Structures are given as C-alpha cells and as structure tokens.
Amino acid sequence: MSSRDTTARQLTFDELDTPLRDTTFVVVDLETTGSNSGEDAITEIGAVKVRGGEVIGELATLVDPGRTLSPFIVQLTGITSAMLVGAPRIEQVLPTFLEFSRGAVLVAHNARFDVGFLRAAATRLDLAWPPFQVLCTVKLARRVLSREEAPSVKLSALADLFRVTTRPTHRALDDARATVDVLHALIERVGNLGVHSYPELVDYLPNVSAAQRGKRGLAAHLPRTPGVYLFRGPSDEVLYVGTAVNLQRRVRGYFTGSETRARMKEMVALATRVDHVECAHGLEAAVRELRMLAAYAPPYNRRSKFPKRAWWITLTDEPFPRLSVTRRAGPDSLGPFTNRTDAADTAATIADVSRIRTCTKKIRRDQVHGPDCPDSAVGGCPAGSTPQTPDAYRPAVDTVRALIRGDDAAPLHRLRARIEDLAAAELFESAARLRDRTAALGTALRRCQRLAAVAAIDELVAARPRDGGGWEFAVVRCGRLASSGVAPRGVAPMPVVEALTLSAETVLPDPSPLRGATAGEVGLVASWLDGPGVRIVRATDGYREPAHGAGSWQQWCALARGAGAYAERPSHPRDPQGAR
C-alpha cells in the first residue's frame, strides 16, 4: 500500500455550503473481479484527495480478493492473480480508506458501481458506513455537456474531450487521477454559470435561466439554521412560505436548479426579496409556517391557506337533535373535515347506526317524531318507523355523544356485525361499501380523539433529544405551541424550561374539541410528541385517550382501507379468450 497525504482540514457536512474551492473531494476508483457487488470482490483501490484544485493526498493498493481472476479481468486490467499474492485483504484496506476519506465528498465515475462495492464490503465486515456525500461524474457530465459535444460520457471519452494529463488505463490510481481532471473541467464549466458551492453543483440543471441564477444573492443574508422563509413580490406581498432545516441552503436551491416546478420558477421570477424567521427547531418552524399560511394566504402555496374553514359534524340544539355539518364546532363535535362531502357521508353513517333522525323539519318539545317519516329501509329517516317523544329519542342522542367522546364504541361494533352479515349473505358489494364507510368513520373518530387528548392539557412541557447533544423544548398550551427553545449540550436544561414557560404565549381556549386550536397545529404537536426520545418535563394533566375510543380500531380501519384500495385497482386487460 502506498499513500501520501498532507495535513488538511476536511469539511464537515454542515460546511458543504462553502465554496467549491474549499470543499475536500476524495476521487476513488476500483478494480474488481466482476460487476456484482454482492458476489464479486475488490482487487485494487485508488483514491486521490483534492481541494482547491490541488492534490493533497493519494492512496493506492492492490487487494487480495481471495480468489483467482478470470482471463477477461486479467486482459481488461492487466492485474494477474500472481500480482495479488501477498496483497492486503479488504478487511485491512477498507478502514484505512474510510479514515483517508473522512469528512470529504466521495467522487467516482459511475459512483453507483464504486460506492456500491465499498458499501458491500463494509457490510460484510460489519463496519459502519459513514454518511458520505457522493458525487457521480457520469451524471454530472450528462447535465453539463450536450449530446453533440459528448456523445459518450465514458471516462476515456471525457479524457479525450478535456485532454487530461493522466490517461485512464483500467488501473485504479490512473483512473482516479483521470477522474480528478474530468471533475475539475466540469466544475470550471459550471463555475462560469454561477455555480460556486457543492449543493449548487449537485443541483445544477442546464435549463435554469441566467436571471434565475442571478437571484441567488437573495439568499446570501439567510442563516444556516432552521426557520421559515417568505418570498416577497414587487409590492412586498408574500408570494410563498416554506420551512427549512437550513434556511440558506433551501432558499438558494430555488435559484440553482433543484427546484423544477413550473409554478416555483414563476414565483422566483417575481420575487424581489426573501424574509425569514429563525426557529429553535423543526416543530416551531412547521407551526409558524402553518400560521403564516393562514395569515398571508400566499398565492403560490398549494397547502390549505384557510385552516379555519373546516367542516364539523355537530348535534343541533333542539328537542329532537340531528346531525348537522357546519363550520362551527361545539363541545361534542366530530372533525375537522377538509370537505363537506366527507363530513356529510360520515354524518349519514352515524345517523344510520345510531338511529338519529335526518329529517329537517322543526319539531316542538310537546310533539312526537316518527309518524310522518318513512323508515330508513325505504330511504327515509333512521329514526322513523315508530313515534317517539323527546325522552324516548334521547338514548339515540346519548349514543352519538358517547361515540364521539370515546365512551362507547357499540355503534362501530354494530357496523362491523352488519358487514359480516352482508358478506355471509354474499352481498359483497354492499359489504364493501359499508366497510369503507365504517373505516372512514373510525379514522375520523380516532383523529379527533387523539387531537382532543392533546388539546385537553392546559400546559404541557416536553423535551426531545437534539442532534449533536442537548434538548429541544416545546411548551404546549391547549394544543397550541406557546413557546419553544433549545438547551445545547452542556447547558443546564431546567433554567431554559423555566424561562420558556414564563415567556410562553397566553392561550384562551374555547369549548370545541380542539379548544380553538387548528387541527393542523395540534397534529404537528402530536406528531412531535410521538417522536423518538421525547420526554414529558411536566404537565397540568396526563395525556389520555378514551378507553373505548377508536384508537383500538386503527388496525381494522387500515386493513379496510387497504382492501378498498386493492379493489379499486384497474384490472389487467384480457384478450377475447380471457388470457392476460
């Protein structure tokens, strides 16, 4: 094994936004016993470490594959089995290569082949594969060069095109050196088009206009932290709102080709500046984005910009209550639903199984319901058939309230029994329709009960482990994010918690199931709380879902939805004889 290296600081992955001249690349090439990384073995590794156009290290070694070489491989590479006698095994070579490449961007010509062999070897040796950024010069050449200029992107063809100093010879170090020259030539090409960092290089697409690239300066002032960004137009109007783990990197992607949506290109053409709000962590960024979408209704966002315009199923306030689909939620409402049709279908299912009336006529307390309503069996009112006083009708209303609150799942059990009866009677289409309606009801109940359980807690302080050490904190009040922050590694967490709690937003709840919070925000909070390693620091109440709620029905609902999706798949076309 031969190696020469000079002392050089290698970039961490968080530093890959730095200019290409400061990015460390390790260009690698392998020779192998064949093309299958699962069965064949490495016979030679060649690697060149470069930064700023200068070679700062090389590594080259033959590798004993533990088998004889085929005549084809010997003829292709010039490496014979005799040359490999006494060469180190891969278990000796690979750790050295990984150390040599630490912190750098891996580059290879047809990277899937070379990196695939290296990863397969690491797996066989039970070595952890580092989270390398990988650049393939074959793919890069296809994006940078036209077909007329480069009909082929083989290494030998590109070596001829760029007149490289080292010719590829099917030996690892020679081919790695040739790939270095090809990489530098490709970087020189795109550098003239405003591509100056590694993410810009990876995202480069030739159809990005010069005007679009010219606006990348709009991202120059943005920090490399989590947050929300707002594109603003000529009249300072908000065009688009988004979130990012790294604000500068994400926004710059709109100007360098990684963003290919036509609407976004149109938006970028209109944008005159980019505002931002730094956030403590991803949850705060997601919540702020949701609130800004509601506040600004930006025209280029496709997500719902009107979270308050949801639909709820609510019991009316009258002597003979019925289910109504409204915009306003009450204490025992079910929802929210994004469209009225879904809410109406679910309400019809509840009314049918609970015998709640669907007729809309006004009935006084001293009257009875039923004589004028045909039974649901003939398309009438589920509570028809027999006359009922308000007292006789009340159990049906109590059943609905108990179902929504999660106190009694009897209606779901009755629906499932009906499905089984229909299937036993071989009325399969009717059974499938009822199955889909029941699954939709169970899913809506579960979602509402889960979110209501979070919103029911007046104050909840939770902590989540932070990448790199320390903690992320969220102060949640009545389902809404009231405060957020972080305690980095080495910082005492409890003083941070106390400061966040004291500065948290005051929340005034209402009597609806989500206590005034939007379903989107409570959903974000609930998902964050479900994340790995989350700990409850303190809470005014315990988190609890109803014991007889729809949570235990989720597996059944998932299976039902899966069966429905399978049944809706288009069948294979058949010929007149019925053969596929």
DOTI-436345 format. One line per field, with one value per residue (C-alpha): residue number from 1; residue in three letters; x, y, z. Coordinates in pm, whole numbers, always signed. Each point is the difference from the previous one (the first is absolute). Layout:
DOTI-436345
k NUM/...
r ala/...
px X/...
py Y/...
pz Z/...
//
This chain:
DOTI-436345
k 1/2/3/4/5/6/7/8/9/10/11/12/13/14/15/16/17/18/19/20/21/22/23/24/25/26/27/28/29/30/31/32/33/34/35/36/37/38/39/40/41/42/43/44/45/46/47/48/49/50/51/52/53/54/55/56/57/58/59/60/61/62/63/64/65/66/67/68/69/70/71/72/73/74/75/76/77/78/79/80/81/82/83/84/85/86/87/88/89/90/91/92/93/94/95/96/97/98/99/100/101/102/103/104/105/106/107/108/109/110/111/112/113/114/115/116/117/118/119/120/121/122/123/124/125/126/127/128/129/130/131/132/133/134/135/136/137/138/139/140/141/142/143/144/145/146/147/148/149/150/151/152/153/154/155/156/157/158/159/160/161/162/163/164/165/166/167/168/169/170/171/172/173/174/175/176/177/178/179/180/181/182/183/184/185/186/187/188/189/190/191/192/193/194/195/196/197/198/199/200/201/202/203/204/205/206/207/208/209/210/211/212/213/214/215/216/217/218/219/220/221/222/223/224/225/226/227/228/229/230/231/232/233/234/235/236/237/238/239/240/241/242/243/244/245/246/247/248/249/250/251/252/253/254/255/256/257/258/259/260/261/262/263/264/265/266/267/268/269/270/271/272/273/274/275/276/277/278/279/280/281/282/283/284/285/286/287/288/289/290/291/292/293/294/295/296/297/298/299/300/301/302/303/304/305/306/307/308/309/310/311/312/313/314/315/316/317/318/319/320/321/322/323/324/325/326/327/328/329/330/331/332/333/334/335/336/337/338/339/340/341/342/343/344/345/346/347/348/349/350/351/352/353/354/355/356/357/358/359/360/361/362/363/364/365/366/367/368/369/370/371/372/373/374/375/376/377/378/379/380/381/382/383/384/385/386/387/388/389/390/391/392/393/394/395/396/397/398/399/400/401/402/403/404/405/406/407/408/409/410/411/412/413/414/415/416/417/418/419/420/421/422/423/424/425/426/427/428/429/430/431/432/433/434/435/436/437/438/439/440/441/442/443/444/445/446/447/448/449/450/451/452/453/454/455/456/457/458/459/460/461/462/463/464/465/466/467/468/469/470/471/472/473/474/475/476/477/478/479/480/481/482/483/484/485/486/487/488/489/490/491/492/493/494/495/496/497/498/499/500/501/502/503/504/505/506/507/508/509/510/511/512/513/514/515/516/517/518/519/520/521/522/523/524/525/526/527/528/529/530/531/532/533/534/535/536/537/538/539/540/541/542/543/544/545/546/547/548/549/550/551/552/553/554/555/556/557/558/559/560/561/562/563/564/565/566/567/568/569/570/571/572/573/574/575/576/577/578/579/580
r met/ser/ser/arg/asp/thr/thr/ala/arg/gln/leu/thr/phe/asp/glu/leu/asp/thr/pro/leu/arg/asp/thr/thr/phe/val/val/val/asp/leu/glu/thr/thr/gly/ser/asn/ser/gly/glu/asp/ala/ile/thr/glu/ile/gly/ala/val/lys/val/arg/gly/gly/glu/val/ile/gly/glu/leu/ala/thr/leu/val/asp/pro/gly/arg/thr/leu/ser/pro/phe/ile/val/gln/leu/thr/gly/ile/thr/ser/ala/met/leu/val/gly/ala/pro/arg/ile/glu/gln/val/leu/pro/thr/phe/leu/glu/phe/ser/arg/gly/ala/val/leu/val/ala/his/asn/ala/arg/phe/asp/val/gly/phe/leu/arg/ala/ala/ala/thr/arg/leu/asp/leu/ala/trp/pro/pro/phe/gln/val/leu/cys/thr/val/lys/leu/ala/arg/arg/val/leu/ser/arg/glu/glu/ala/pro/ser/val/lys/leu/ser/ala/leu/ala/asp/leu/phe/arg/val/thr/thr/arg/pro/thr/his/arg/ala/leu/asp/asp/ala/arg/ala/thr/val/asp/val/leu/his/ala/leu/ile/glu/arg/val/gly/asn/leu/gly/val/his/ser/tyr/pro/glu/leu/val/asp/tyr/leu/pro/asn/val/ser/ala/ala/gln/arg/gly/lys/arg/gly/leu/ala/ala/his/leu/pro/arg/thr/pro/gly/val/tyr/leu/phe/arg/gly/pro/ser/asp/glu/val/leu/tyr/val/gly/thr/ala/val/asn/leu/gln/arg/arg/val/arg/gly/tyr/phe/thr/gly/ser/glu/thr/arg/ala/arg/met/lys/glu/met/val/ala/leu/ala/thr/arg/val/asp/his/val/glu/cys/ala/his/gly/leu/glu/ala/ala/val/arg/glu/leu/arg/met/leu/ala/ala/tyr/ala/pro/pro/tyr/asn/arg/arg/ser/lys/phe/pro/lys/arg/ala/trp/trp/ile/thr/leu/thr/asp/glu/pro/phe/pro/arg/leu/ser/val/thr/arg/arg/ala/gly/pro/asp/ser/leu/gly/pro/phe/thr/asn/arg/thr/asp/ala/ala/asp/thr/ala/ala/thr/ile/ala/asp/val/ser/arg/ile/arg/thr/cys/thr/lys/lys/ile/arg/arg/asp/gln/val/his/gly/pro/asp/cys/pro/asp/ser/ala/val/gly/gly/cys/pro/ala/gly/ser/thr/pro/gln/thr/pro/asp/ala/tyr/arg/pro/ala/val/asp/thr/val/arg/ala/leu/ile/arg/gly/asp/asp/ala/ala/pro/leu/his/arg/leu/arg/ala/arg/ile/glu/asp/leu/ala/ala/ala/glu/leu/phe/glu/ser/ala/ala/arg/leu/arg/asp/arg/thr/ala/ala/leu/gly/thr/ala/leu/arg/arg/cys/gln/arg/leu/ala/ala/val/ala/ala/ile/asp/glu/leu/val/ala/ala/arg/pro/arg/asp/gly/gly/gly/trp/glu/phe/ala/val/val/arg/cys/gly/arg/leu/ala/ser/ser/gly/val/ala/pro/arg/gly/val/ala/pro/met/pro/val/val/glu/ala/leu/thr/leu/ser/ala/glu/thr/val/leu/pro/asp/pro/ser/pro/leu/arg/gly/ala/thr/ala/gly/glu/val/gly/leu/val/ala/ser/trp/leu/asp/gly/pro/gly/val/arg/ile/val/arg/ala/thr/asp/gly/tyr/arg/glu/pro/ala/his/gly/ala/gly/ser/trp/gln/gln/trp/cys/ala/leu/ala/arg/gly/ala/gly/ala/tyr/ala/glu/arg/pro/ser/his/pro/arg/asp/pro/gln/gly/ala/arg
px +0/+128/-137/+107/-202/+49/-169/-334/-317/-288/-344/-285/-331/-147/+276/-80/-159/+351/+156/+113/+359/-20/-178/+206/-64/+127/-12/-1/+23/-10/+100/-203/-43/-335/-302/-212/+76/-178/+211/+318/+291/+231/+348/+135/-85/+129/-100/+109/-85/-31/-101/+16/+128/+305/+77/+51/+15/-1/-70/+61/+12/-67/-248/+1/-353/+50/-62/+162/-75/-181/+191/-234/+87/+372/-19/-209/+205/+341/-24/+86/-63/+378/+9/-253/+199/+99/-227/-203/-357/-295/-44/+343/-49/-355/+49/+300/-203/-285/+243/+162/-343/-146/-192/+45/-238/+45/+32/+2/-64/-317/-19/-272/+254/+299/-193/-220/+305/+142/-331/-44/+350/-76/-319/+181/+262/-266/+155/-220/-24/+49/-267/+203/-126/+53/+54/-14/+195/-201/-324/+167/+143/-342/-143/+288/+86/-227/-43/+163/+311/+19/-186/+158/+82/+235/+313/+217/-226/-1/+377/+32/-246/+178/+354/+77/+357/-44/-151/-244/+153/-248/+237/-147/+240/+36/-377/-47/+254/-177/-334/+152/+82/-349/-157/+203/-91/-372/+22/+174/-285/-278/+201/-43/-378/-5/+39/+246/-93/-48/-383/-18/+215/-220/-317/+129/-241/+86/-354/+18/+1/+275/-261/-102/+361/+64/-248/+195/+127/-346/+110/+338/-122/-189/+139/+75/-255/-355/-275/-269/+68/-234/+45/-132/-107/+33/-270/+146/-279/+76/+24/+103/+73/+214/+209/+357/+252/+264/-157/+285/+43/-372/-66/+309/-133/-276/+264/+234/-220/-110/-347/-161/-370/-131/-199/+311/+200/-275/+5/+379/-25/-234/+190/+190/+112/-15/-91/+54/-81/+259/-148/+129/-83/-211/-325/+8/+76/-290/-244/+111/-37/-356/-89/+159/-190/-322/+113/+132/-178/+301/-107/+277/-60/-220/-53/-322/+23/-329/+30/-303/-222/-41/-322/-134/-280/-204/-322/-260/-149/-369/-238/+73/+368/+139/+346/+94/+313/+119/+306/-33/+102/-183/+99/-102/+93/+186/+258/+153/-63/+164/-307/-371/-72/+217/-159/-352/+78/+138/-300/-231/+185/-30/-370/-71/+170/-119/-359/+38/-255/+101/-322/+35/-347/-46/-154/-114/+66/-369/-11/+121/+234/-64/-353/+76/+351/+46/+253/+361/-52/-199/+226/-159/+102/+205/-212/-329/-214/-141/-120/+244/-22/+309/+71/-28/+225/+268/+191/+86/+149/+192/+138/+137/+161/+155/+137/+162/+142/+134/-215/-172/+101/-321/-100/+329/-57/-352/+138/+258/-269/-206/+301/+46/-371/+6/+311/-157/-302/+244/-101/+362/-41/-230/+245/+289/-187/-89/+358/+134/-254/+88/+373/-55/-200/+259/+283/-182/-81/+358/+146/-241/+48/+379/+20/-256/+212/+293/-217/-156/+330/+16/+381/+248/+378/+184/+364/+145/+367/+185/+236/+350/-107/-226/-379/-278/-288/-363/-253/-347/-315/-343/+149/+185/+374/+43/+380/+303/+374/+311/+256/+328/+235/+150/-276/-216/-348/-232/+84/-79/-332/-88/+82/-204/-298/+4/+15/-254/-302/-325/-270/-374/-176/-356/-240/+64/+178/+331/-62/+49/+321/+15/+15/+319/+185/-119/+93/+354/+34/-136/+239/+294/-101/-10/+362/+285/+142/-263/-39/-272/+164/-325/-369/-313/-186/+97/-30/-281/-217/-344/+10/-292/+103/+94/+370/-42/-171/+293/+136/-344/-45/+343/-79/-338/+157/+259/-269/-189/+310/+75/-357/+23/+315/-63/-13/+237/-141/-92/-22/-329/+98/+48/+380/+210
py +0/+344/+323/+363/+268/+349/+148/+151/+93/-198/+153/-130/-59/+315/+193/-125/+336/+145/+77/-290/+119/-76/-335/-317/-273/-356/-143/-380/-276/-377/-305/-312/-367/+73/+231/-144/+168/-278/-282/+153/+158/+303/-57/+358/+336/+332/+329/+362/+270/+350/+344/+333/-170/-146/-361/-30/-379/-329/-359/-305/-370/-338/-211/-379/-110/-353/-156/-34/+254/-83/+36/+286/+202/-69/+121/+309/+124/-161/-123/-367/-242/-15/+377/-38/-257/+165/+303/+113/-125/+240/-17/+168/+249/+126/+159/+189/+124/+114/+192/+153/+113/+122/+328/+22/-27/-335/+30/-285/-51/-213/+40/-262/-267/+112/+111/-308/-228/+199/-5/-372/-65/+211/-198/-334/+126/+146/+347/+309/+185/+375/+242/+101/+252/-172/+167/-199/+155/-203/+167/+339/-24/-86/+317/+229/-124/-18/-321/+170/+86/-329/-287/-229/+72/-293/+97/-56/+220/+283/-34/+60/+291/+180/-114/-118/-38/-363/-251/-260/-350/-218/+27/+158/+287/+100/+5/+196/+260/+25/+44/+286/+184/-67/+128/+320/+57/-42/+233/+259/-20/+62/+251/+245/-43/+103/-342/+47/-245/-374/+12/+226/-248/-296/+193/+141/-26/+158/+133/+246/+353/+249/+228/-277/-72/+371/+23/-236/+310/+20/-293/+142/+159/-306/-201/-372/-76/-140/+244/+134/+194/+237/+98/+352/+157/+346/+149/-169/-258/-350/-236/-322/-133/-304/-163/-122/-169/+222/+322/+113/-336/-51/+346/-7/-320/+203/+183/-286/-262/-235/+156/-117/+79/+247/+194/+47/+128/+251/+100/+43/+224/+231/-5/+310/-104/-283/+53/-261/-91/-207/-281/-208/-330/-167/+1/+376/+48/-223/+175/+348/-103/-118/+327/+209/-190/+96/+360/+77/-254/+6/-74/-248/-233/-300/-100/+110/+372/+6/-242/+154/-93/-359/-197/-153/-244/+149/-89/+273/+169/-96/-245/-265/+64/-107/+6/+314/+74/+350/+222/+54/-274/-66/-200/-336/+62/-240/+126/+190/-110/+170/-26/-1/-320/-214/+156/-60/-365/-61/+171/-226/-306/+114/+82/-337/-208/+218/+53/+379/+179/+152/+183/+376/+108/+192/-207/+157/-158/-85/-186/-345/-105/-285/-22/+204/-143/-315/-250/+10/-341/+174/+306/+194/+116/-242/+103/-45/-316/+61/+318/+133/+262/+206/-236/-309/+161/+108/-338/+34/+346/-134/-278/+255/+208/-312/-109/+338/+32/-355/-123/-275/-171/-204/+168/-108/-356/+6/+124/-277/-259/+134/-32/-363/-72/+153/-199/-322/+69/+45/+363/+89/+339/+120/-137/+182/+332/-30/-104/+316/+219/-164/+46/+369/+42/-183/+207/+329/-101/-105/+322/+222/-192/+0/+372/+79/-192/+233/+312/-104/+64/+359/+4/-263/+44/-266/-59/-179/-102/+236/-114/+59/+3/+210/+34/+156/+134/+73/+167/-103/+165/-135/-166/+310/+57/+283/+8/-190/-5/-212/-83/-82/-265/+111/+249/-76/-75/+100/+373/-1/-172/+259/+290/-150/-60/+354/+151/-237/+134/+30/-221/+54/-329/-42/-292/-182/-338/+164/+298/+253/-140/-103/-369/+57/+153/-258/-272/+137/+12/-356/-136/+174/-151/-344/+39/-211/+93/+262/+51/+179/+259/+96/+27/+131/-315/-343/-85/-250/-118/-149/-367/-83/+233/-79/-49/-377/+0/+142/-334/-105/+333/-27/-350/+120/+293/-234/-240/+291/+128/-350/-40/+334/-93/-32/-359/-134/+17/-339/-130/-146/-345/+136/-41/+282
pz +0/-89/+138/+18/+176/+134/+302/-106/+175/-149/-12/+208/-174/+150/-177/-350/-84/-14/-340/-217/+32/+374/-34/+42/-259/+6/-351/+9/-257/+46/-194/+80/-89/-167/-4/+283/+332/+188/-148/-140/+188/-21/-146/+6/+157/-121/+162/-42/+252/-145/+118/-180/-315/+178/+85/+375/+34/-188/+99/-218/+75/-150/+196/+33/-102/+130/-342/-342/-271/-322/-330/-99/+312/-47/-361/+94/+294/-40/+360/+38/+285/+57/+59/+281/+196/+327/-55/+304/+39/-16/+378/+30/-283/+50/+347/-139/-296/+226/+218/-310/-128/+329/-35/-376/-294/-176/-378/-251/-368/+18/+376/+39/-100/+210/+307/-27/+29/+290/+190/-65/+138/+308/+58/-24/+247/+233/-36/+34/-330/+55/-130/-306/-252/-338/-337/-324/-286/-254/+113/+32/-351/-141/+156/-96/-350/-302/-201/-298/+202/+186/-172/+261/+363/+48/+187/-307/-213/+255/+39/-374/+10/+284/-94/+351/+121/+117/-241/+138/-18/+195/+295/+312/+70/-366/-44/+324/-118/-336/+180/+202/-322/-137/+326/-12/-366/+75/+299/-216/-252/+253/+202/-285/+42/+365/+164/+285/+280/+30/+38/-306/-190/+93/-81/-328/-293/-336/-60/+290/-139/+72/+159/+239/+97/+33/+285/+225/+179/+163/+217/+99/+324/+123/+292/-15/+270/+11/-76/-229/-320/-184/-364/-59/-328/-156/+226/+307/-10/+128/-298/+172/+349/+80/+271/+2/+226/-161/-123/-223/-169/-63/-138/-220/-154/-167/-204/-97/-158/+277/-21/-325/+58/-257/+261/+211/-296/-64/+366/+1/-306/+195/+330/+106/+349/+252/+366/+267/+356/+185/+207/+286/-170/-265/+197/+48/-369/-108/+235/-108/-365/+67/+172/-276/-268/+180/+51/-349/-229/-240/-359/-80/+297/-76/+363/+165/+70/+189/+294/+173/-294/+112/+29/+320/+79/+284/+182/-40/+308/-17/+171/-263/-88/-335/-153/-186/-205/+93/+14/+376/+245/+326/+310/-154/-362/-226/-245/-150/-361/-295/-222/+65/-193/+227/+307/-134/-85/+348/+160/-202/+126/+363/-43/-156/+269/+293/-123/+0/-214/-333/-73/+32/+105/+326/+280/+326/+338/+43/-332/-101/-276/-238/-137/-314/-61/-208/+136/-119/-159/-272/-18/+282/+344/+219/+298/-189/+24/+353/+175/+260/+274/+88/+293/-218/-262/+248/+17/-369/+67/+298/-221/-245/+275/+155/-339/-70/+352/-8/+287/-200/-326/-31/-330/-158/+117/-150/-332/-9/+77/-291/-232/+105/-53/-348/-90/+132/-221/-293/-44/-46/-166/+279/+257/-169/-5/+367/+80/-164/+183/+333/-59/-81/+322/+211/-146/+62/+359/+72/-139/+192/+326/-33/-68/+270/+252/-72/+3/+333/+184/+123/+0/-110/-5/-202/-95/-300/-45/-229/-274/+128/+364/+214/-7/-203/+212/-79/+229/-119/+133/-98/-308/-120/+0/+250/+24/-128/+51/+34/+265/-179/+131/+327/+85/+304/-142/+286/+1/-373/+72/+263/-232/-285/+227/+136/-349/-156/-188/+193/-154/+45/-84/-128/+67/-331/+3/-103/+232/-278/-145/-366/-78/-199/+295/+252/-249/-30/+378/+38/-264/+170/+334/-164/-113/+136/+340/+90/+374/+194/+225/+168/-76/+169/-104/-125/-367/-44/-285/+76/+98/-231/-278/-358/+76/+24/-342/-193/-114/-123/-179/-164/-126/-127/-186/-147/-121/-154/-179/-134/-128/-183/-193/-375/-116/-260/-353/-138/-353/-138/+129/+350/+9/+142
//
